[in-house]
């Protein structure tokens, strides 16, 4: 760890926000960090960390940003930045866990090591209101299955202002974080956290839209994960040999919980390759994203019913 004396000396040599960002980038590059929890490069990682610590918005107007980057920082502010940069480098902790803040669909969320850091391509589908599948039929009831910190459920509630959203997870720790976020966004009246092993506690409930980002990392990928990912809960990542341990149950349970014209969307990430071999006849639609991301499929209730009828008979 960098000593207090070294930190004191360092902050005497660094003055502005730009100084701190430049120094942080150098530290990150030297350490060979992995990026993938909100940023994909050392510059954006450093900017995000510094802006959060200074309680400034992430998307500053260009002129304002130029002016602020040359503003001088207090000694206390500089010491706080140095401390977190050192932790990012030495402990490989993702920035959102250091600052307890992450963004999804342009919305801020509290995160800690009880939940995954949000990074799902579902953000693009939510932004587009799932228009290619739902058309103009806005859902009245939505299920976010494996909700974690509640980010997807809350973003769905913002997108569909008249919908009721059930936020389901098996982890009571994750649901505690989801409850914090639901309250912070003032959505307690429309987003309900529910503890359940997938859909087992939802008897009789039906939804126009089910969205699920379950654990889907296969054994090979789990063994190769960068150190940053080992700060995230393994329960929310690992899903057996082919990453599809939960997907079979989701596909089985969904027909009973979808309304007549309902749709199921599931993210399986890199385990997409295993879906092709495990379910070669399943009539799923793989979604192409304009803003990056992959491994999300869609299937209607009717298609699921027909598939299982054929398979089981």
C-alpha positions as a Markdown table, in Angstrom:
| # | Residue | x | y | z |
|---|---|---|---|---|
| 1 | Unk | 0.0 | 0.0 | 0.0 |
| 2 | Unk | 1.1 | 3.6 | -0.7 |
| 3 | Unk | 2.2 | 5.1 | 2.6 |
| 4 | Unk | 0.6 | 8.3 | 4.1 |
| 5 | Unk | 3.9 | 10.1 | 3.6 |
| 6 | Unk | 4.0 | 9.2 | -0.1 |
| 7 | Unk | 0.4 | 10.3 | -0.5 |
| 8 | Unk | 1.1 | 13.6 | 1.2 |
| 9 | Unk | 4.0 | 14.2 | -1.2 |
| 10 | Unk | 2.0 | 13.2 | -4.2 |
| 11 | Unk | -0.9 | 15.6 | -3.6 |
| 12 | Unk | 1.7 | 18.5 | -3.3 |
| 13 | Unk | 2.7 | 17.8 | -6.9 |
| 14 | Unk | -0.9 | 17.4 | -8.3 |
| 15 | Unk | -3.2 | 20.4 | -8.3 |
| 16 | Unk | -6.1 | 20.2 | -10.8 |
| 17 | Unk | -8.8 | 17.6 | -11.7 |
| 18 | Unk | -6.8 | 17.1 | -14.9 |
| 19 | Unk | -3.7 | 16.4 | -12.9 |
| 20 | Unk | -5.5 | 13.8 | -10.9 |
| 21 | Unk | -7.1 | 12.1 | -13.9 |
| 22 | Unk | -3.7 | 12.0 | -15.8 |
| 23 | Unk | -2.0 | 10.5 | -12.8 |
| 24 | Unk | -4.8 | 8.0 | -12.3 |
| 25 | Unk | -4.6 | 6.9 | -16.0 |
| 26 | Unk | -0.8 | 6.3 | -15.6 |
| 27 | Unk | -1.4 | 4.2 | -12.5 |
| 28 | Unk | -4.1 | 2.2 | -14.2 |
| 29 | Unk | -2.0 | 1.6 | -17.4 |
| 30 | Unk | 1.0 | 0.5 | -15.3 |
| 31 | Unk | -1.1 | -1.9 | -13.3 |
| 32 | Unk | -2.8 | -3.5 | -16.4 |
| 33 | Unk | -6.3 | -3.3 | -15.0 |
| 34 | Unk | -9.3 | -4.9 | -16.6 |
| 35 | Unk | -12.2 | -2.7 | -17.6 |
| 36 | Unk | -15.8 | -3.8 | -18.0 |
| 37 | Unk | -17.9 | -2.4 | -15.1 |
| 38 | Unk | -19.1 | 0.8 | -16.7 |
| 39 | Unk | -16.0 | 1.8 | -18.7 |
| 40 | Unk | -13.8 | 0.1 | -21.2 |
| 41 | Unk | -10.6 | 2.1 | -21.0 |
| 42 | Unk | -8.3 | 3.7 | -18.4 |
| 43 | Unk | -9.2 | 7.4 | -19.3 |
| 44 | Unk | -12.9 | 6.9 | -18.8 |
| 45 | Unk | -12.3 | 4.9 | -15.7 |
| 46 | Unk | -10.2 | 7.7 | -14.2 |
| 47 | Unk | -12.7 | 10.4 | -15.2 |
| 48 | Unk | -15.6 | 8.4 | -13.7 |
| 49 | Unk | -13.8 | 7.9 | -10.4 |
| 50 | Unk | -12.7 | 11.5 | -10.0 |
| 51 | Unk | -16.1 | 13.0 | -11.0 |
| 52 | Unk | -17.9 | 10.7 | -8.6 |
| 53 | Unk | -15.6 | 11.5 | -5.7 |
| 54 | Unk | -16.2 | 15.2 | -6.4 |
| 55 | Unk | -20.0 | 14.7 | -6.5 |
| 56 | Unk | -20.1 | 16.0 | -10.1 |
| 57 | Unk | -22.3 | 14.7 | -12.9 |
| 58 | Unk | -20.8 | 12.1 | -15.3 |
| 59 | Unk | -21.9 | 13.9 | -18.4 |
| 60 | Unk | -20.6 | 17.4 | -18.1 |
| 61 | Unk | -21.2 | 19.9 | -20.9 |
| 62 | Unk | -18.0 | 20.3 | -23.0 |
| 63 | Unk | -17.3 | 23.9 | -22.1 |
| 64 | Unk | -18.1 | 23.3 | -18.4 |
| 65 | Unk | -16.0 | 20.2 | -18.4 |
| 66 | Unk | -13.0 | 22.0 | -19.8 |
| 67 | Unk | -13.2 | 24.7 | -17.2 |
| 68 | Unk | -13.7 | 22.2 | -14.3 |
| 69 | Unk | -10.8 | 20.0 | -15.4 |
| 70 | Unk | -8.5 | 22.9 | -14.8 |
| 71 | Unk | -9.9 | 23.8 | -11.4 |
| 72 | Unk | -7.7 | 23.2 | -8.4 |
| 73 | Unk | -8.7 | 20.6 | -5.8 |
| 74 | Unk | -8.5 | 20.8 | -2.0 |
| 75 | Unk | -5.9 | 18.6 | -0.3 |
| 76 | Unk | -8.7 | 16.5 | 1.2 |
| 77 | Unk | -10.2 | 15.9 | -2.2 |
| 78 | Unk | -6.8 | 14.9 | -3.7 |
| 79 | Unk | -6.1 | 12.5 | -0.8 |
| 80 | Unk | -9.5 | 10.8 | -1.3 |
| 81 | Unk | -8.8 | 10.3 | -5.0 |
| 82 | Unk | -5.3 | 8.9 | -4.3 |
| 83 | Unk | -6.7 | 6.5 | -1.7 |
| 84 | Unk | -9.3 | 5.1 | -4.1 |
| 85 | Unk | -6.9 | 4.9 | -7.1 |
| 86 | Unk | -4.5 | 2.9 | -4.9 |
| 87 | Unk | -7.4 | 0.5 | -3.9 |
| 88 | Unk | -8.5 | 0.2 | -7.5 |
| 89 | Unk | -4.9 | -0.8 | -8.5 |
| 90 | Unk | -3.9 | -2.9 | -5.5 |
| 91 | Unk | -7.2 | -4.7 | -4.8 |
| 92 | Unk | -8.6 | -4.7 | -8.3 |
| 93 | Unk | -12.0 | -3.5 | -7.0 |
| 94 | Unk | -14.2 | -2.1 | -9.7 |
| 95 | Unk | -14.9 | 1.6 | -9.4 |
| 96 | Unk | -18.7 | 1.3 | -8.8 |
| 97 | Unk | -17.9 | -0.7 | -5.6 |
| 98 | Unk | -15.4 | 1.9 | -4.5 |
| 99 | Unk | -17.9 | 4.7 | -4.9 |
| 100 | Unk | -21.1 | 2.7 | -4.4 |
| 101 | Unk | -22.6 | 4.1 | -7.5 |
| 102 | Unk | -23.3 | 2.8 | -11.0 |
| 103 | Unk | -25.4 | 3.9 | -13.9 |
| 104 | Unk | -27.9 | 2.0 | -16.0 |
| 105 | Unk | -30.2 | 3.4 | -18.7 |
| 106 | Unk | -28.9 | 6.9 | -17.7 |
| 107 | Unk | -30.1 | 6.4 | -14.1 |
| 108 | Unk | -27.9 | 6.3 | -10.9 |
| 109 | Unk | -28.0 | 3.3 | -8.6 |
| 110 | Unk | -26.5 | 2.3 | -5.3 |
| 111 | Unk | -24.3 | -0.9 | -5.7 |
| 112 | Unk | -22.1 | -2.9 | -3.3 |
| 113 | Unk | -20.6 | -6.3 | -3.4 |
| 114 | Unk | -24.0 | -7.9 | -2.6 |
| 115 | Unk | -25.0 | -7.3 | -6.3 |
| 116 | Unk | -23.6 | -7.3 | -9.8 |
| 117 | Unk | -22.6 | -4.0 | -11.3 |
| 118 | Unk | -25.2 | -3.3 | -14.1 |
| 119 | Unk | -23.9 | -3.6 | -17.6 |
| 120 | Unk | -26.7 | -5.4 | -19.5 |
| 121 | Unk | -27.6 | -4.7 | -23.2 |
| 122 | Unk | -31.2 | -4.7 | -22.0 |
| 123 | Unk | -30.7 | -1.0 | -21.6 |
| 124 | Unk | -31.1 | -0.6 | -25.3 |
| 125 | Unk | -34.3 | -2.6 | -25.4 |
| 126 | Unk | -35.7 | -0.7 | -22.5 |
| 127 | Unk | -34.9 | 2.6 | -24.2 |
| 128 | Unk | -36.7 | 1.4 | -27.3 |
| 129 | Unk | -39.7 | 0.1 | -25.3 |
| 130 | Unk | -39.2 | -3.4 | -26.8 |
| 131 | Unk | -41.0 | -1.9 | -29.8 |
| 132 | Unk | -40.2 | -4.6 | -32.3 |
| 133 | Unk | -42.0 | -7.1 | -30.1 |
| 134 | Unk | -44.6 | -5.2 | -28.1 |
| 135 | Unk | -45.5 | -2.7 | -30.7 |
| 136 | Unk | -47.9 | -0.1 | -29.2 |
| 137 | Unk | -49.2 | -2.6 | -26.6 |
| 138 | Unk | -47.6 | -1.3 | -23.4 |
| 139 | Unk | -47.3 | -4.0 | -20.7 |
| 140 | Unk | -49.4 | -3.7 | -17.6 |
| 141 | Unk | -47.5 | -6.2 | -15.6 |
| 142 | Unk | -43.7 | -6.9 | -15.9 |
| 143 | Unk | -41.4 | -9.4 | -14.2 |
| 144 | Unk | -37.7 | -8.7 | -13.8 |
| 145 | Unk | -36.4 | -12.2 | -12.9 |
| 146 | Unk | -33.0 | -12.3 | -11.1 |
| 147 | Unk | -33.2 | -8.6 | -10.4 |
| 148 | Unk | -30.1 | -8.2 | -8.3 |
| 149 | Unk | -29.9 | -4.5 | -7.3 |
| 150 | Unk | -33.1 | -3.8 | -9.1 |
| 151 | Unk | -31.6 | -1.7 | -11.9 |
| 152 | Unk | -33.5 | -3.3 | -14.8 |
| 153 | Unk | -36.8 | -3.4 | -12.8 |
| 154 | Unk | -36.5 | 0.3 | -12.0 |
| 155 | Unk | -35.5 | 1.3 | -15.6 |
| 156 | Unk | -38.6 | -0.7 | -16.8 |
| 157 | Unk | -40.8 | 1.2 | -14.4 |
| 158 | Unk | -39.5 | 4.5 | -15.8 |
| 159 | Unk | -40.0 | 3.3 | -19.4 |
| 160 | Unk | -43.5 | 1.9 | -18.9 |
| 161 | Unk | -45.1 | 4.5 | -16.6 |
| 162 | Unk | -48.4 | 2.6 | -16.0 |
| 163 | Unk | -46.9 | -0.8 | -15.4 |
| 164 | Unk | -46.5 | -2.8 | -12.2 |
| 165 | Unk | -43.1 | -4.4 | -12.0 |
| 166 | Unk | -42.2 | -7.4 | -9.8 |
| 167 | Unk | -38.4 | -7.6 | -9.0 |
| 168 | Unk | -37.6 | -11.2 | -8.1 |
| 169 | Unk | -34.4 | -12.7 | -6.8 |
| 170 | Unk | -33.4 | -15.7 | -4.7 |
| 171 | Unk | -30.8 | -13.6 | -2.7 |
| 172 | Unk | -32.2 | -11.6 | 0.3 |
| 173 | Unk | -28.9 | -9.6 | 0.2 |
| 174 | Unk | -29.5 | -8.6 | -3.4 |
| 175 | Unk | -33.1 | -7.7 | -2.6 |
| 176 | Unk | -32.0 | -5.4 | 0.3 |
| 177 | Unk | -30.0 | -3.4 | -2.3 |
| 178 | Unk | -32.9 | -3.5 | -4.7 |
| 179 | Unk | -35.2 | -2.1 | -2.0 |
| 180 | Unk | -32.8 | 0.7 | -1.3 |
| 181 | Unk | -32.8 | 1.7 | -5.0 |
| 182 | Unk | -36.6 | 1.3 | -5.4 |
| 183 | Unk | -37.0 | 3.7 | -2.4 |
| 184 | Unk | -34.4 | 6.1 | -3.7 |
| 185 | Unk | -36.2 | 6.4 | -7.0 |
| 186 | Unk | -39.6 | 6.8 | -5.3 |
| 187 | Unk | -41.1 | 3.7 | -7.0 |
| 188 | Unk | -42.3 | 1.7 | -4.0 |
| 189 | Unk | -45.8 | 1.9 | -5.3 |
| 190 | Unk | -45.0 | 0.3 | -8.6 |
| 191 | Unk | -41.9 | -1.9 | -8.1 |
| 192 | Unk | -42.2 | -4.8 | -5.7 |
| 193 | Unk | -39.1 | -6.8 | -4.5 |
| 194 | Unk | -40.0 | -10.5 | -4.1 |
| 195 | Unk | -37.8 | -13.3 | -2.7 |
| 196 | Unk | -38.2 | -16.4 | -4.9 |
| 197 | Unk | -36.3 | -19.2 | -6.5 |
| 198 | Unk | -37.0 | -18.2 | -10.1 |
| 199 | Unk | -40.8 | -18.2 | -10.4 |
| 200 | Unk | -41.7 | -20.7 | -7.7 |
| 201 | Unk | -43.2 | -18.0 | -5.4 |
| 202 | Unk | -45.3 | -16.4 | -8.2 |
| 203 | Unk | -48.2 | -18.9 | -8.3 |
| 204 | Unk | -51.1 | -17.4 | -10.3 |
| 205 | Unk | -49.1 | -14.3 | -11.4 |
| 206 | Unk | -49.0 | -13.5 | -15.1 |
| 207 | Unk | -47.0 | -10.9 | -17.0 |
| 208 | Unk | -47.1 | -9.2 | -20.4 |
| 209 | Unk | -43.3 | -9.0 | -20.3 |
| 210 | Unk | -40.7 | -11.1 | -18.5 |
| 211 | Unk | -37.1 | -10.0 | -18.6 |
| 212 | Unk | -34.4 | -12.1 | -17.1 |
| 213 | Unk | -30.6 | -11.6 | -16.7 |
| 214 | Unk | -29.8 | -14.7 | -14.8 |
| 215 | Unk | -26.4 | -16.2 | -13.9 |
| 216 | Unk | -25.0 | -17.5 | -17.1 |
| 217 | Unk | -21.2 | -17.8 | -16.9 |
| 218 | Unk | -20.0 | -21.3 | -17.8 |
| 219 | Unk | -17.3 | -23.2 | -15.9 |
| 220 | Unk | -14.6 | -22.3 | -18.5 |
| 221 | Unk | -15.3 | -18.6 | -18.4 |
| 222 | Unk | -15.6 | -18.6 | -14.6 |
| 223 | Unk | -12.1 | -20.0 | -14.4 |
| 224 | Unk | -10.8 | -17.3 | -16.7 |
| 225 | Unk | -12.5 | -14.3 | -15.2 |
| 226 | Unk | -10.3 | -11.3 | -14.4 |
| 227 | Unk | -9.7 | -10.5 | -10.7 |
| 228 | Unk | -12.2 | -7.6 | -10.9 |
| 229 | Unk | -15.1 | -10.0 | -11.4 |
| 230 | Unk | -14.3 | -12.0 | -8.2 |
| 231 | Unk | -15.5 | -9.0 | -6.2 |
| 232 | Unk | -19.0 | -9.7 | -7.5 |
| 233 | Unk | -21.3 | -12.4 | -6.0 |
| 234 | Unk | -20.6 | -15.8 | -7.5 |
| 235 | Unk | -24.2 | -16.7 | -7.0 |
| 236 | Unk | -25.1 | -14.1 | -9.6 |
| 237 | Unk | -22.5 | -15.2 | -12.2 |
| 238 | Unk | -21.9 | -19.0 | -12.2 |
| 239 | Unk | -24.4 | -21.3 | -13.9 |
| 240 | Unk | -22.8 | -24.7 | -14.3 |
| 241 | Unk | -20.9 | -26.4 | -17.0 |
| 242 | Unk | -22.6 | -24.7 | -20.0 |
| 243 | Unk | -23.9 | -21.6 | -18.2 |
| 244 | Unk | -27.5 | -22.7 | -18.7 |
| 245 | Unk | -28.4 | -24.2 | -15.3 |
| 246 | Unk | -31.2 | -21.7 | -14.7 |
| 247 | Unk | -32.3 | -21.2 | -18.3 |
| 248 | Unk | -34.1 | -24.6 | -18.6 |
| 249 | Unk | -36.2 | -23.8 | -15.6 |
| 250 | Unk | -37.0 | -20.3 | -16.9 |
| 251 | Unk | -38.1 | -21.7 | -20.2 |
| 252 | Unk | -40.2 | -24.3 | -18.5 |
| 253 | Unk | -41.8 | -21.9 | -16.0 |
| 254 | Unk | -42.4 | -19.0 | -18.3 |
| 255 | Unk | -45.5 | -20.3 | -20.2 |
| 256 | Unk | -47.5 | -20.4 | -17.0 |
| 257 | Unk | -46.6 | -16.8 | -16.1 |
| 258 | Unk | -47.0 | -15.1 | -19.5 |
| 259 | Unk | -50.2 | -13.6 | -20.7 |
| 260 | Unk | -51.6 | -14.7 | -24.0 |
| 261 | Unk | -49.5 | -12.2 | -26.0 |
| 262 | Unk | -46.6 | -12.1 | -23.6 |
| 263 | Unk | -42.9 | -12.2 | -24.4 |
| 264 | Unk | -39.9 | -13.6 | -22.6 |
| 265 | Unk | -36.4 | -12.0 | -23.0 |
| 266 | Unk | -33.4 | -13.8 | -21.5 |
| 267 | Unk | -29.7 | -12.7 | -21.5 |
| 268 | Unk | -27.2 | -15.6 | -21.7 |
| 269 | Unk | -24.1 | -13.7 | -22.8 |
| 270 | Unk | -21.3 | -16.0 | -24.0 |
| 271 | Unk | -23.4 | -19.0 | -23.3 |
| 272 | Unk | -25.3 | -18.2 | -26.5 |
| 273 | Unk | -23.2 | -20.9 | -28.2 |
| 274 | Unk | -24.5 | -23.5 | -25.7 |
| 275 | Unk | -28.1 | -22.5 | -26.4 |
| 276 | Unk | -27.6 | -23.4 | -30.1 |
| 277 | Unk | -26.5 | -26.9 | -29.2 |
| 278 | Unk | -28.8 | -27.5 | -26.3 |
| 279 | Unk | -32.0 | -26.1 | -27.9 |
| 280 | Unk | -31.5 | -26.4 | -31.7 |
| 281 | Unk | -35.3 | -26.5 | -32.3 |
| 282 | Unk | -36.3 | -23.7 | -30.0 |
| 283 | Unk | -37.7 | -20.8 | -32.1 |
| 284 | Unk | -35.9 | -18.0 | -30.4 |
| 285 | Unk | -35.0 | -14.6 | -31.9 |
| 286 | Unk | -31.4 | -13.5 | -31.2 |
| 287 | Unk | -31.3 | -9.7 | -30.8 |
| 288 | Unk | -28.8 | -7.5 | -32.6 |
| 289 | Unk | -27.8 | -4.4 | -30.6 |
| 290 | Unk | -26.7 | -1.1 | -32.1 |
| 291 | Unk | -24.8 | 0.0 | -29.0 |
| 292 | Unk | -22.9 | -3.2 | -28.3 |
| 293 | Unk | -23.8 | -6.4 | -26.5 |
| 294 | Unk | -24.9 | -9.9 | -27.4 |
| 295 | Unk | -26.5 | -13.1 | -26.1 |
| 296 | Unk | -30.1 | -11.9 | -25.5 |
| 297 | Unk | -33.0 | -13.8 | -27.0 |
| 298 | Unk | -36.7 | -13.3 | -27.3 |
| 299 | Unk | -39.5 | -15.8 | -27.5 |
| 300 | Unk | -43.3 | -15.5 | -27.3 |
| 301 | Unk | -45.6 | -17.4 | -25.0 |
| 302 | Unk | -47.2 | -19.2 | -27.9 |
| 303 | Unk | -43.9 | -20.3 | -29.3 |
| 304 | Unk | -42.8 | -21.6 | -25.9 |
| 305 | Unk | -46.1 | -23.5 | -25.5 |
| 306 | Unk | -45.8 | -25.1 | -28.9 |
| 307 | Unk | -42.1 | -26.0 | -28.4 |
| 308 | Unk | -42.7 | -27.8 | -25.0 |
| 309 | Unk | -45.8 | -29.5 | -26.4 |
| 310 | Unk | -43.7 | -31.0 | -29.2 |
| 311 | Unk | -40.7 | -31.9 | -27.0 |
| 312 | Unk | -42.8 | -33.5 | -24.2 |
| 313 | Unk | -44.8 | -35.6 | -26.6 |
